[in-house]
Amino acid sequence: MAKLEIYTLPGCGYCTHAKRLLANKGLAFIEYDVYQQPEMIKDLRSRTTGRTYPQVFIDGNPIGGFTELLNKEKSGLLTALQQN
């Protein structure tokens, strides 16, 4: 199964939508709340140049934020991940 990771901030509507989309697809993910875990900001900066939240990674590869995740859903990638 693919490893899904998501960096989030509390109160971020796009973060909430991204987590809901993944959960509704039945996909497990690791969430890094950078407010609760500020040390994860340094980790995030080393992994991507993306500076908005959420930042989503699939198998260690940065895919971007909610809009990019939604595009992956529309293209069928998230459904394919369900089957693995």
Sequence and secondary structure as in RCSB ss.txt:
>XXXX:A:sequence
MAKLEIYTLPGCGYCTHAKRLLANKGLAFIEYDVYQQPEMIKDLRSRTTGRTYPQVFIDGNPIGGFTELLNKEKS
GLLTALQQN
>XXXX:A:secstr
   EEEEE TT HHHHHHHHHHHHTT   EEEETTT THHHHHHHHH S  SS EEEETTEEEESHHHHHHHHHT
THHHHHHH 
